[in-house]
Amino acid sequence: MAEAPAPPPALTKSQAARRERVVRAALELGAEGGYDAVQMRDVAARAGVALGTIYRYFPSKDALLLAVMVEWLGELERRVTRRPPTGSTTVERIMDVIGRALRTMDRQPRLTTAVIAAMTAGDPASVSAIEEVTRAIARILRAAFPAGVDPDVEAAAAKVLGHVWWSATISWANGMGDIAWVEGEVREAAELIADRFG
């Protein structure tokens, strides 16, 4: 297995703004036309940057699309922080979070399948982004757990639920079931894993 690349150096304010424009342009192109629509030249044109600028931040299209996923999860995490999950049980609160995520994915199926294609392409440059996505999903789901749960157990349960979520989402993107099926798969896992937390 390839080693993850070293983390990039900190960006200046103007570099961060350019990087954000690139990610936003890729998100828009992916939402409009899916994986094939995210061409680096088109991203550069829409973001108003030179093609070489994109490659300074993202070594490949897949790495760029995974940055889109990280940005999307960051927004979900901010929404969950502003409006914590609701429900009288841990399973209900987990499904509240999952439901929010799945509704967004269902509204943007082309972008979702583009990001999933990037996640499953096997690009070594994408390893660190995939790890970041996994950590973000676990953090988001942990908001659904009650106070007093052992943090290590909570983190492990959230990580496993995140894996089930993504496995089912990948299957959906490849034509198996629909968003309701994905939600059912995650609910079954949540009932098996998190029901004991009340």
C-alpha positions as CSV (number, residue, x, y, z in Angstrom):
1,M,0.0,0.0,0.0
2,A,1.3,3.4,-0.9
3,E,2.3,5.8,1.9
4,A,0.3,9.0,2.3
5,P,2.1,12.0,1.0
6,A,3.5,14.5,3.5
7,P,1.0,17.2,4.5
8,P,1.2,20.3,2.3
9,P,2.7,23.5,3.8
10,A,0.3,26.1,5.3
11,L,-1.3,28.3,2.7
12,T,-1.3,32.1,2.6
13,K,-4.7,33.9,2.6
14,S,-4.6,34.4,-1.1
15,Q,-3.5,30.8,-1.8
16,A,-6.3,29.5,0.4
17,A,-8.8,31.7,-1.5
18,R,-7.6,30.3,-4.9
19,R,-7.7,26.8,-3.6
20,E,-11.3,27.4,-2.4
21,R,-12.3,28.7,-5.8
22,V,-10.8,25.6,-7.4
23,V,-12.7,23.3,-5.1
24,R,-15.9,25.2,-5.7
25,A,-15.5,25.1,-9.4
26,A,-14.9,21.3,-9.3
27,L,-18.0,20.9,-7.1
28,E,-20.1,22.9,-9.6
29,L,-18.8,20.9,-12.6
30,G,-19.3,17.6,-10.8
31,A,-22.9,18.5,-9.8
32,E,-23.6,19.5,-13.4
33,G,-22.1,16.6,-15.3
34,G,-20.5,14.0,-12.9
35,Y,-17.0,12.6,-12.9
36,D,-16.3,13.1,-16.6
37,A,-17.3,16.8,-16.4
38,V,-14.5,17.6,-14.0
39,Q,-11.7,18.2,-16.4
40,M,-8.7,20.1,-14.9
41,R,-8.7,22.7,-17.8
42,D,-12.4,23.4,-17.3
43,V,-11.9,23.7,-13.5
44,A,-9.1,26.2,-14.1
45,A,-11.3,28.2,-16.5
46,R,-14.2,28.3,-14.1
47,A,-12.1,29.1,-11.1
48,G,-10.2,31.8,-13.0
49,V,-6.7,30.3,-12.2
50,A,-3.9,28.9,-14.3
51,L,-3.9,25.2,-14.9
52,G,-0.6,24.9,-13.1
53,T,-2.1,26.5,-10.0
54,I,-4.5,23.6,-9.7
55,Y,-1.7,21.0,-9.8
56,R,0.1,22.9,-7.0
57,Y,-2.8,22.1,-4.7
58,F,-4.1,18.8,-6.2
59,P,-1.9,16.2,-7.9
60,S,-4.8,14.6,-9.7
61,K,-8.5,15.0,-10.5
62,D,-9.3,12.3,-7.9
63,A,-7.5,14.2,-5.2
64,L,-9.4,17.3,-6.2
65,L,-12.8,15.5,-6.0
66,L,-11.9,14.2,-2.6
67,A,-11.2,17.7,-1.5
68,V,-14.8,18.5,-2.7
69,M,-15.9,15.6,-0.4
70,V,-13.9,16.9,2.5
71,E,-15.5,20.4,2.0
72,W,-19.0,18.9,1.8
73,L,-18.4,16.9,5.0
74,G,-17.1,20.1,6.7
75,E,-20.3,21.9,5.9
76,L,-22.3,18.9,7.2
77,E,-20.3,19.0,10.4
78,R,-20.9,22.7,10.8
79,R,-24.6,22.2,10.3
80,V,-24.7,19.3,12.9
81,T,-22.8,21.6,15.3
82,R,-25.3,24.4,14.8
83,R,-28.3,22.1,15.0
84,P,-27.4,18.9,17.0
85,P,-29.1,15.7,16.0
86,T,-32.6,15.1,17.4
87,G,-34.2,11.9,18.7
88,S,-34.9,10.1,21.9
89,T,-32.4,7.3,21.3
90,T,-28.9,7.1,19.9
91,V,-30.1,5.2,16.9
92,E,-32.7,8.0,16.1
93,R,-30.0,10.7,16.5
94,I,-27.6,8.7,14.2
95,M,-30.3,8.4,11.6
96,D,-31.1,12.1,11.9
97,V,-27.4,12.9,10.9
98,I,-27.4,10.2,8.2
99,G,-30.7,11.5,6.8
100,R,-29.3,15.0,6.4
101,A,-26.3,13.7,4.6
102,L,-28.4,11.4,2.3
103,R,-30.8,14.1,1.4
104,T,-27.9,16.2,0.2
105,M,-26.5,13.3,-1.8
106,D,-29.8,12.5,-3.3
107,R,-30.2,16.1,-4.4
108,Q,-26.8,16.0,-6.2
109,P,-26.5,12.5,-7.5
110,R,-24.0,13.4,-10.2
111,L,-21.6,15.0,-7.7
112,T,-22.1,12.1,-5.3
113,T,-21.2,9.5,-8.0
114,A,-18.2,11.7,-9.1
115,V,-16.8,11.8,-5.6
116,I,-17.4,8.1,-5.0
117,A,-15.6,7.3,-8.3
118,A,-12.6,9.3,-7.0
119,M,-12.7,7.5,-3.7
120,T,-12.6,4.1,-5.3
121,A,-10.1,4.9,-8.1
122,G,-7.0,3.9,-6.1
123,D,-5.1,7.1,-6.6
124,P,-2.2,7.0,-4.1
125,A,-2.4,10.8,-3.8
126,S,-5.9,10.4,-2.5
127,V,-4.9,8.4,0.6
128,S,-4.7,11.4,3.0
129,A,-8.0,12.8,1.7
130,I,-9.8,9.4,2.3
131,E,-8.4,9.3,5.8
132,E,-9.6,12.8,6.4
133,V,-13.1,11.8,5.1
134,T,-13.2,8.8,7.4
135,R,-12.2,11.0,10.4
136,A,-14.8,13.6,9.5
137,I,-17.6,11.0,9.2
138,A,-16.7,9.6,12.6
139,R,-16.6,13.1,14.2
140,I,-20.0,13.9,12.7
141,L,-21.6,10.7,13.9
142,R,-20.2,11.0,17.4
143,A,-22.5,14.0,17.9
144,A,-25.4,11.5,18.0
145,F,-24.0,9.6,21.0
146,P,-25.1,10.4,24.6
147,A,-22.7,11.9,27.2
148,G,-20.9,9.4,29.3
149,V,-20.1,6.9,26.6
150,D,-16.4,5.8,26.7
151,P,-14.7,8.0,24.1
152,D,-12.8,5.0,22.6
153,V,-16.0,2.9,22.3
154,E,-17.9,5.9,20.8
155,A,-15.1,6.6,18.3
156,A,-15.0,3.0,17.2
157,A,-18.8,2.7,16.9
158,A,-18.9,5.9,14.8
159,K,-16.0,4.7,12.6
160,V,-17.7,1.4,11.9
161,L,-21.1,3.2,11.1
162,G,-19.2,5.5,8.8
163,H,-17.8,2.5,6.9
164,V,-21.2,1.0,6.6
165,W,-22.6,4.3,5.3
166,W,-19.9,4.6,2.7
167,S,-20.1,0.9,1.6
168,A,-23.8,1.3,1.1
169,T,-23.4,4.6,-0.7
170,I,-20.8,3.1,-3.1
171,S,-23.2,0.3,-3.8
172,W,-26.0,2.8,-4.5
173,A,-23.7,4.8,-6.8
174,N,-23.1,1.6,-8.8
175,G,-26.8,1.0,-9.3
176,M,-27.7,-1.1,-6.2
177,G,-30.8,0.2,-4.5
178,D,-31.7,3.8,-3.8
179,I,-31.1,6.3,-1.1
180,A,-33.9,4.7,1.0
181,W,-32.0,1.4,0.7
182,V,-28.8,3.1,1.9
183,E,-30.6,4.6,4.9
184,G,-32.0,1.1,5.7
185,E,-28.6,-0.4,5.6
186,V,-27.2,2.2,8.0
187,R,-30.2,1.9,10.3
188,E,-29.7,-1.9,10.6
189,A,-26.0,-1.3,11.5
190,A,-26.9,1.5,13.9
191,E,-29.4,-0.8,15.7
192,L,-26.8,-3.5,16.0
193,I,-24.0,-1.3,17.1
194,A,-25.6,1.7,19.0
195,D,-28.9,0.4,20.4
196,R,-27.1,-0.5,23.7
197,F,-26.3,3.2,24.3
198,G,-30.0,4.0,24.8
